[in-house]
Amino acid sequence: MRKLFSFLTALFVAMFLFAGVRAEAAVDWGTKYITVTGMGAANPALVRVPAQAIMIAKRAAIADAYRQLAEMVHGVQVDAETTVEQMMLTSDVVRTKVSAVIKGAQIVSEGELAGGGYSVTMQMPLFGDNGLANAVMPPPPPVIETFPQPAPEVIPSMPADSNTGGASGFTVIGGGEKSPMSAIGGYTGIIIDCRGLGLNPVMSPVIKNSNGVKLYGHENLNYDLVVRDGMADYANDQSKAARAGSKPLIFKAERLDDHNANPVISVADGNRLLIENGASGFLNKTAVVFLY
């Protein structure tokens, strides 16, 4: 029986000639989808009728697409330190969930290729009910952390502008006096301009100030919201930053930390961010966009 199984397996494999690898495969952090295009062809020597060739080629293309999806998924960064593949190696639960997400990928287009063969394009979401985040994002801690409070330091009275790289004025707090550090109010989100720094998109980014204080991370957020929508949008142009709303704060990142995954802003900008979030709550709504 084992010999028969091995023979049938070898015969099945021999019927396919996988297309090499001009096939498309990409993680699109703008649309939050992984898209791959698998290609396959039947061995003419083993095909008796044209319909059989199409059927075999389609199966080969689907198998090729699944293979590419697995490769792409394994390389996705969950956070600055961890890929999906690393999580799968350390957790059977994660491995099972990721496999199920891959198997649930949807065919978005397919068709015969000129000269023979078949092409299948498949997509799977990074976020949402059937997305990768459901499989790999860590569950929420028992108690959700609150956002840190700004320290009594130099606080910009107006937000930094990515075009000028600085604030227009300052409220100086000195002598140990506790200033209310009042919010300007009305801000709908935040855009952090990381262009030119080589930002590496991840599923669970962190925003820090230049003193290393973490200002934004998944521990502060509603878990269901993070899994459904992700923590931030990645865009190459401010016109695509709709997630931050009609009146966003705009800060220029000073640098990137943690393998270029996490933006770092100045202490003053970080304090302004926390003050305005205290008034408007946009971080809690994940109204965050990184330009890269």
C-alpha atoms as a printed R data frame, in Angstrom:
    type eleno elety resid chain resno       x      y       z
1   ATOM     1    CA   MET     A     1   0.000  0.000   0.000
2   ATOM     2    CA   ARG     A     2   2.828  2.366   0.896
3   ATOM     3    CA   LYS     A     3   4.546  1.634  -2.448
4   ATOM     4    CA   LEU     A     4   1.320  2.361  -4.290
5   ATOM     5    CA   PHE     A     5   0.908  5.649  -2.429
6   ATOM     6    CA   SER     A     6   4.469  6.654  -3.234
7   ATOM     7    CA   PHE     A     7   4.004  5.771  -6.894
8   ATOM     8    CA   LEU     A     8   0.780  7.789  -7.153
9   ATOM     9    CA   THR     A     9   2.394 10.737  -5.422
10  ATOM    10    CA   ALA     A    10   5.346 10.652  -7.803
11  ATOM    11    CA   LEU     A    11   3.009 10.368 -10.782
12  ATOM    12    CA   PHE     A    12   0.911 13.294  -9.540
13  ATOM    13    CA   VAL     A    13   3.969 15.500  -9.133
14  ATOM    14    CA   ALA     A    14   5.286 14.493 -12.543
15  ATOM    15    CA   MET     A    15   2.123 15.778 -14.194
16  ATOM    16    CA   PHE     A    16   2.939 19.377 -13.256
17  ATOM    17    CA   LEU     A    17   5.440 21.866 -14.580
18  ATOM    18    CA   PHE     A    18   5.304 24.841 -12.231
19  ATOM    19    CA   ALA     A    19   5.929 28.168 -13.910
20  ATOM    20    CA   GLY     A    20   8.916 29.796 -12.709
21  ATOM    21    CA   VAL     A    21   8.729 32.643 -11.134
22  ATOM    22    CA   ARG     A    22   7.780 35.594 -12.790
23  ATOM    23    CA   ALA     A    23   4.632 35.242 -10.734
24  ATOM    24    CA   GLU     A    24   3.618 38.266  -8.673
25  ATOM    25    CA   ALA     A    25   3.866 38.112  -4.884
26  ATOM    26    CA   ALA     A    26   3.692 41.055  -2.508
27  ATOM    27    CA   VAL     A    27   2.612 42.299   0.908
28  ATOM    28    CA   ASP     A    28   0.754 45.558   0.301
29  ATOM    29    CA   TRP     A    29   0.714 47.533   3.550
30  ATOM    30    CA   GLY     A    30  -1.458 50.160   1.885
31  ATOM    31    CA   THR     A    31  -4.363 47.836   1.098
32  ATOM    32    CA   LYS     A    32  -3.400 45.411   3.905
33  ATOM    33    CA   TYR     A    33  -3.509 42.384   1.616
34  ATOM    34    CA   ILE     A    34  -1.015 39.756   0.546
35  ATOM    35    CA   THR     A    35  -1.427 39.004  -3.157
36  ATOM    36    CA   VAL     A    36   0.219 36.204  -5.122
37  ATOM    37    CA   THR     A    37  -0.134 34.845  -8.639
38  ATOM    38    CA   GLY     A    38   0.454 31.132  -9.118
39  ATOM    39    CA   MET     A    39   1.073 29.518 -12.493
40  ATOM    40    CA   GLY     A    40   0.957 25.928 -13.621
41  ATOM    41    CA   ALA     A    41   1.028 23.727 -16.709
42  ATOM    42    CA   ALA     A    42   0.323 20.078 -17.411
43  ATOM    43    CA   ASN     A    43   2.915 17.724 -18.850
44  ATOM    44    CA   PRO     A    44   1.710 17.180 -22.463
45  ATOM    45    CA   ALA     A    45   3.036 13.651 -22.466
46  ATOM    46    CA   LEU     A    46   0.643 12.673 -19.684
47  ATOM    47    CA   VAL     A    47  -2.486 14.444 -20.947
48  ATOM    48    CA   ARG     A    48  -4.994 12.771 -23.266
49  ATOM    49    CA   VAL     A    49  -7.628 15.490 -23.772
50  ATOM    50    CA   PRO     A    50  -7.458 19.317 -23.633
51  ATOM    51    CA   ALA     A    51  -9.982 19.566 -20.781
52  ATOM    52    CA   GLN     A    52  -7.760 17.389 -18.637
53  ATOM    53    CA   ALA     A    53  -4.788 19.652 -19.342
54  ATOM    54    CA   ILE     A    54  -6.714 22.745 -18.178
55  ATOM    55    CA   MET     A    55  -7.884 21.021 -15.003
56  ATOM    56    CA   ILE     A    56  -4.382 19.823 -14.144
57  ATOM    57    CA   ALA     A    57  -2.823 23.201 -14.916
58  ATOM    58    CA   LYS     A    58  -5.364 24.960 -12.696
59  ATOM    59    CA   ARG     A    59  -4.595 22.653  -9.786
60  ATOM    60    CA   ALA     A    60  -0.901 23.277 -10.309
61  ATOM    61    CA   ALA     A    61  -1.450 27.047 -10.347
62  ATOM    62    CA   ILE     A    62  -3.459 26.922  -7.109
63  ATOM    63    CA   ALA     A    63  -0.768 24.819  -5.444
64  ATOM    64    CA   ASP     A    64   1.863 27.289  -6.616
65  ATOM    65    CA   ALA     A    65  -0.176 30.194  -5.230
66  ATOM    66    CA   TYR     A    66  -0.520 28.510  -1.827
67  ATOM    67    CA   ARG     A    67   3.233 27.866  -1.768
68  ATOM    68    CA   GLN     A    68   3.933 31.532  -2.464
69  ATOM    69    CA   LEU     A    69   1.410 32.658   0.129
70  ATOM    70    CA   ALA     A    70   3.123 30.528   2.766
71  ATOM    71    CA   GLU     A    71   6.491 32.048   1.868
72  ATOM    72    CA   MET     A    72   5.135 35.592   2.009
73  ATOM    73    CA   VAL     A    73   3.237 35.047   5.263
74  ATOM    74    CA   HIS     A    74   6.235 33.534   7.021
75  ATOM    75    CA   GLY     A    75   8.257 36.675   6.351
76  ATOM    76    CA   VAL     A    76   5.695 39.185   7.633
77  ATOM    77    CA   GLN     A    77   6.949 41.130  10.671
78  ATOM    78    CA   VAL     A    78   4.537 40.933  13.591
79  ATOM    79    CA   ASP     A    79   6.623 43.447  15.507
80  ATOM    80    CA   ALA     A    80  10.147 44.791  15.285
81  ATOM    81    CA   GLU     A    81  11.699 41.569  16.595
82  ATOM    82    CA   THR     A    82   9.416 38.758  15.486
83  ATOM    83    CA   THR     A    83   8.290 37.316  12.158
84  ATOM    84    CA   VAL     A    84   5.276 35.072  11.633
85  ATOM    85    CA   GLU     A    85   7.637 32.164  10.935
86  ATOM    86    CA   GLN     A    86   9.340 32.613  14.304
87  ATOM    87    CA   MET     A    87   5.976 32.587  16.065
88  ATOM    88    CA   MET     A    88   4.968 29.422  14.207
89  ATOM    89    CA   LEU     A    89   8.161 27.682  15.310
90  ATOM    90    CA   THR     A    90   7.428 28.378  18.963
91  ATOM    91    CA   SER     A    91   3.668 27.795  19.045
92  ATOM    92    CA   ASP     A    92   1.594 24.937  17.646
93  ATOM    93    CA   VAL     A    93  -1.523 27.050  18.153
94  ATOM    94    CA   VAL     A    94  -0.147 29.878  16.010
95  ATOM    95    CA   ARG     A    95   1.019 27.401  13.361
96  ATOM    96    CA   THR     A    96  -2.472 25.865  13.133
97  ATOM    97    CA   LYS     A    97  -4.160 29.261  12.957
98  ATOM    98    CA   VAL     A    98  -1.785 30.577  10.283
99  ATOM    99    CA   SER     A    99  -2.305 27.455   8.169
100 ATOM   100    CA   ALA     A   100  -6.059 27.966   8.379
101 ATOM   101    CA   VAL     A   101  -5.722 31.614   7.302
102 ATOM   102    CA   ILE     A   102  -3.623 30.603   4.282
103 ATOM   103    CA   LYS     A   103  -6.115 27.920   3.279
104 ATOM   104    CA   GLY     A   104  -8.866 30.523   3.485
105 ATOM   105    CA   ALA     A   105  -7.232 32.775   0.879
106 ATOM   106    CA   GLN     A   106  -9.575 33.854  -1.908
107 ATOM   107    CA   ILE     A   107  -9.101 33.496  -5.650
108 ATOM   108    CA   VAL     A   108  -9.594 36.973  -7.133
109 ATOM   109    CA   SER     A   109  -8.809 36.177 -10.770
110 ATOM   110    CA   GLU     A   110  -7.862 33.189 -12.911
111 ATOM   111    CA   GLY     A   111  -7.551 32.157 -16.521
112 ATOM   112    CA   GLU     A   112  -5.740 30.196 -19.186
113 ATOM   113    CA   LEU     A   113  -2.361 31.425 -20.366
114 ATOM   114    CA   ALA     A   114  -1.476 31.984 -23.989
115 ATOM   115    CA   GLY     A   115   0.378 28.964 -25.286
116 ATOM   116    CA   GLY     A   116  -0.920 26.697 -22.512
117 ATOM   117    CA   GLY     A   117  -0.964 26.722 -18.763
118 ATOM   118    CA   TYR     A   118  -3.106 28.442 -16.171
119 ATOM   119    CA   SER     A   119  -2.814 31.461 -13.860
120 ATOM   120    CA   VAL     A   120  -4.509 31.988 -10.484
121 ATOM   121    CA   THR     A   121  -4.270 35.172  -8.391
122 ATOM   122    CA   MET     A   122  -5.086 34.791  -4.693
123 ATOM   123    CA   GLN     A   123  -5.393 37.271  -1.841
124 ATOM   124    CA   MET     A   124  -5.481 37.059   1.937
125 ATOM   125    CA   PRO     A   125  -6.002 39.968   4.343
126 ATOM   126    CA   LEU     A   126  -3.567 41.052   7.025
127 ATOM   127    CA   PHE     A   127  -6.416 42.208   9.275
128 ATOM   128    CA   GLY     A   128 -10.115 41.526   9.718
129 ATOM   129    CA   ASP     A   129 -12.099 38.475  10.806
130 ATOM   130    CA   ASN     A   130 -10.221 36.164   8.438
131 ATOM   131    CA   GLY     A   131  -6.917 37.999   8.524
132 ATOM   132    CA   LEU     A   132  -3.429 37.097   9.629
133 ATOM   133    CA   ALA     A   133  -3.637 39.332  12.707
134 ATOM   134    CA   ASN     A   134  -6.231 36.996  14.208
135 ATOM   135    CA   ALA     A   135  -3.648 34.225  14.144
136 ATOM   136    CA   VAL     A   136  -0.538 36.033  15.323
137 ATOM   137    CA   MET     A   137  -1.388 39.160  17.328
138 ATOM   138    CA   PRO     A   138  -0.894 38.498  21.042
139 ATOM   139    CA   PRO     A   139  -4.022 38.600  23.191
140 ATOM   140    CA   PRO     A   140  -4.626 41.643  25.364
141 ATOM   141    CA   PRO     A   141  -3.032 41.816  28.827
142 ATOM   142    CA   PRO     A   142  -5.334 41.319  31.835
143 ATOM   143    CA   VAL     A   143  -5.419 45.093  32.346
144 ATOM   144    CA   ILE     A   144  -5.045 47.446  29.394
145 ATOM   145    CA   GLU     A   145  -2.298 49.978  30.052
146 ATOM   146    CA   THR     A   146  -3.194 53.639  29.940
147 ATOM   147    CA   PHE     A   147  -1.281 56.032  27.744
148 ATOM   148    CA   PRO     A   148   1.650 57.638  29.607
149 ATOM   149    CA   GLN     A   149   1.312 61.154  30.945
150 ATOM   150    CA   PRO     A   150   3.503 63.908  29.468
151 ATOM   151    CA   ALA     A   151   6.403 65.046  31.614
152 ATOM   152    CA   PRO     A   152   6.661 68.745  32.602
153 ATOM   153    CA   GLU     A   153   9.158 69.749  29.940
154 ATOM   154    CA   VAL     A   154   9.192 72.094  26.951
155 ATOM   155    CA   ILE     A   155   5.848 71.610  25.250
156 ATOM   156    CA   PRO     A   156   5.124 72.963  21.771
157 ATOM   157    CA   SER     A   157   2.111 75.243  21.724
158 ATOM   158    CA   MET     A   158   1.437 74.194  18.135
159 ATOM   159    CA   PRO     A   159   2.115 70.828  16.487
160 ATOM   160    CA   ALA     A   160   5.230 70.270  14.446
161 ATOM   161    CA   ASP     A   161   4.740 70.571  10.705
162 ATOM   162    CA   SER     A   162   6.428 68.024   8.480
163 ATOM   163    CA   ASN     A   163   7.144 70.713   5.917
164 ATOM   164    CA   THR     A   164   9.020 72.971   8.331
165 ATOM   165    CA   GLY     A   165  10.343 70.319  10.684
166 ATOM   166    CA   GLY     A   166   9.600 72.343  13.807
167 ATOM   167    CA   ALA     A   167   6.985 73.899  16.050
168 ATOM   168    CA   SER     A   168   5.885 77.464  15.682
169 ATOM   169    CA   GLY     A   169   5.949 78.306  19.373
170 ATOM   170    CA   PHE     A   170   6.627 76.895  22.826
171 ATOM   171    CA   THR     A   171   5.137 76.910  26.278
172 ATOM   172    CA   VAL     A   172   8.108 76.753  28.623
173 ATOM   173    CA   ILE     A   173   7.485 75.035  31.936
174 ATOM   174    CA   GLY     A   174  10.113 75.645  34.583
175 ATOM   175    CA   GLY     A   175  10.768 76.001  38.290
176 ATOM   176    CA   GLY     A   176   9.108 72.704  39.084
177 ATOM   177    CA   GLU     A   177   5.661 74.232  38.652
178 ATOM   178    CA   LYS     A   178   2.934 71.968  37.376
179 ATOM   179    CA   SER     A   179   1.362 73.542  34.320
180 ATOM   180    CA   PRO     A   180  -1.969 72.259  33.010
181 ATOM   181    CA   MET     A   181  -0.353 71.971  29.535
182 ATOM   182    CA   SER     A   182  -3.711 72.554  27.919
183 ATOM   183    CA   ALA     A   183  -4.736 70.896  24.685
184 ATOM   184    CA   ILE     A   184  -5.419 72.814  21.510
185 ATOM   185    CA   GLY     A   185  -8.162 70.291  20.770
186 ATOM   186    CA   GLY     A   186 -10.012 69.082  17.726
187 ATOM   187    CA   TYR     A   187  -7.325 66.809  16.311
188 ATOM   188    CA   THR     A   188  -8.606 63.694  14.567
189 ATOM   189    CA   GLY     A   189  -5.426 61.615  14.349
190 ATOM   190    CA   ILE     A   190  -1.684 61.649  13.853
191 ATOM   191    CA   ILE     A   191   0.588 61.429  10.825
192 ATOM   192    CA   ILE     A   192   4.252 60.653  11.429
193 ATOM   193    CA   ASP     A   193   6.425 61.457   8.450
194 ATOM   194    CA   CYS     A   194   9.114 58.773   8.174
195 ATOM   195    CA   ARG     A   195   9.943 59.313   4.526
196 ATOM   196    CA   GLY     A   196  13.592 58.924   3.652
197 ATOM   197    CA   LEU     A   197  14.374 56.921   6.790
198 ATOM   198    CA   GLY     A   198  13.681 53.425   5.420
199 ATOM   199    CA   LEU     A   199  10.686 52.526   7.581
200 ATOM   200    CA   ASN     A   200  10.005 48.776   7.812
201 ATOM   201    CA   PRO     A   201   6.217 48.128   8.105
202 ATOM   202    CA   VAL     A   202   5.108 45.778  10.893
203 ATOM   203    CA   MET     A   203   1.754 44.589  12.220
204 ATOM   204    CA   SER     A   204   2.362 45.907  15.742
205 ATOM   205    CA   PRO     A   205   4.319 49.190  15.549
206 ATOM   206    CA   VAL     A   206   5.398 51.325  18.499
207 ATOM   207    CA   ILE     A   207   5.802 55.103  18.673
208 ATOM   208    CA   LYS     A   208   8.464 56.310  21.106
209 ATOM   209    CA   ASN     A   209   9.947 59.624  22.110
210 ATOM   210    CA   SER     A   210  13.653 60.334  21.960
211 ATOM   211    CA   ASN     A   211  14.016 59.399  25.642
212 ATOM   212    CA   GLY     A   212  12.791 55.899  24.834
213 ATOM   213    CA   VAL     A   213   9.334 56.306  26.404
214 ATOM   214    CA   LYS     A   214   6.724 54.243  24.555
215 ATOM   215    CA   LEU     A   215   3.811 56.472  23.558
216 ATOM   216    CA   TYR     A   216   1.749 54.067  21.464
217 ATOM   217    CA   GLY     A   217   1.570 50.272  21.387
218 ATOM   218    CA   HIS     A   218  -0.978 47.477  21.233
219 ATOM   219    CA   GLU     A   219  -1.061 47.185  25.038
220 ATOM   220    CA   ASN     A   220  -2.904 50.518  25.157
221 ATOM   221    CA   LEU     A   221  -5.564 49.511  22.662
222 ATOM   222    CA   ASN     A   222  -8.726 47.480  22.306
223 ATOM   223    CA   TYR     A   223  -7.662 44.059  21.037
224 ATOM   224    CA   ASP     A   224 -10.668 43.527  18.752
225 ATOM   225    CA   LEU     A   225 -10.087 46.906  17.120
226 ATOM   226    CA   VAL     A   226  -6.404 46.101  16.487
227 ATOM   227    CA   VAL     A   227  -7.189 42.723  14.935
228 ATOM   228    CA   ARG     A   228  -9.957 44.177  12.770
229 ATOM   229    CA   ASP     A   229  -8.262 47.349  11.502
230 ATOM   230    CA   GLY     A   230  -4.599 47.124  12.454
231 ATOM   231    CA   MET     A   231  -2.773 49.755  14.483
232 ATOM   232    CA   ALA     A   232  -1.796 52.118  11.675
233 ATOM   233    CA   ASP     A   233  -1.919 52.751   7.959
234 ATOM   234    CA   TYR     A   234   1.228 52.974   5.860
235 ATOM   235    CA   ALA     A   235   1.103 55.469   3.004
236 ATOM   236    CA   ASN     A   236   3.563 56.993   0.564
237 ATOM   237    CA   ASP     A   237   1.672 60.259   0.280
238 ATOM   238    CA   GLN     A   238  -0.248 62.461   2.706
239 ATOM   239    CA   SER     A   239  -3.267 62.418   0.382
240 ATOM   240    CA   LYS     A   240  -3.632 58.711   1.256
241 ATOM   241    CA   ALA     A   241  -3.686 59.353   5.008
242 ATOM   242    CA   ALA     A   242  -7.482 59.387   5.408
243 ATOM   243    CA   ARG     A   243  -7.243 57.216   8.530
244 ATOM   244    CA   ALA     A   244  -5.853 60.211  10.446
245 ATOM   245    CA   GLY     A   245  -8.973 62.249   9.701
246 ATOM   246    CA   SER     A   246  -9.477 65.775   8.444
247 ATOM   247    CA   LYS     A   247  -7.365 67.532  11.093
248 ATOM   248    CA   PRO     A   248  -4.336 65.390  11.943
249 ATOM   249    CA   LEU     A   249  -1.313 66.237  13.998
250 ATOM   250    CA   ILE     A   250   1.744 65.968  11.752
251 ATOM   251    CA   PHE     A   251   5.144 65.159  13.210
252 ATOM   252    CA   LYS     A   252   8.452 64.388  11.568
253 ATOM   253    CA   ALA     A   253  10.208 61.291  12.912
254 ATOM   254    CA   GLU     A   254  13.678 62.037  14.259
255 ATOM   255    CA   ARG     A   255  14.833 58.492  13.555
256 ATOM   256    CA   LEU     A   256  13.684 54.866  13.519
257 ATOM   257    CA   ASP     A   257  14.426 52.288  16.224
258 ATOM   258    CA   ASP     A   258  14.207 48.513  16.458
259 ATOM   259    CA   HIS     A   259  15.325 47.427  12.991
260 ATOM   260    CA   ASN     A   260  13.723 50.521  11.436
261 ATOM   261    CA   ALA     A   261  10.242 49.448  12.531
262 ATOM   262    CA   ASN     A   262   9.338 52.009  15.186
263 ATOM   263    CA   PRO     A   263   9.269 55.811  14.680
264 ATOM   264    CA   VAL     A   264  10.900 58.052  17.263
265 ATOM   265    CA   ILE     A   265   9.675 61.642  17.725
266 ATOM   266    CA   SER     A   266  11.028 64.418  19.920
267 ATOM   267    CA   VAL     A   267  10.086 64.647  23.595
268 ATOM   268    CA   ALA     A   268   8.206 67.890  22.929
269 ATOM   269    CA   ASP     A   269   6.245 66.383  20.040
270 ATOM   270    CA   GLY     A   270   5.553 63.281  22.108
271 ATOM   271    CA   ASN     A   271   4.162 65.365  24.945
272 ATOM   272    CA   ARG     A   272   1.968 67.315  22.556
273 ATOM   273    CA   LEU     A   273   0.742 64.013  21.110
274 ATOM   274    CA   LEU     A   274  -0.292 62.744  24.548
275 ATOM   275    CA   ILE     A   275  -1.917 66.045  25.526
276 ATOM   276    CA   GLU     A   276  -4.011 66.162  22.370
277 ATOM   277    CA   ASN     A   277  -4.892 62.495  22.634
278 ATOM   278    CA   GLY     A   278  -6.109 63.129  26.169
279 ATOM   279    CA   ALA     A   279  -8.523 65.679  24.745
280 ATOM   280    CA   SER     A   280  -9.593 63.868  21.580
281 ATOM   281    CA   GLY     A   281  -8.815 60.150  22.074
282 ATOM   282    CA   PHE     A   282  -7.590 59.533  18.522
283 ATOM   283    CA   LEU     A   283  -4.884 57.049  19.585
284 ATOM   284    CA   ASN     A   284  -7.542 54.879  21.198
285 ATOM   285    CA   LYS     A   285  -9.275 54.819  17.808
286 ATOM   286    CA   THR     A   286  -5.983 53.848  16.049
287 ATOM   287    CA   ALA     A   287  -6.193 56.980  13.870
288 ATOM   288    CA   VAL     A   288  -2.494 56.683  13.053
289 ATOM   289    CA   VAL     A   289  -0.686 56.935   9.695
290 ATOM   290    CA   PHE     A   290   3.007 56.509   8.914
291 ATOM   291    CA   LEU     A   291   4.375 58.065   5.730
292 ATOM   292    CA   TYR     A   292   7.194 55.995   4.263
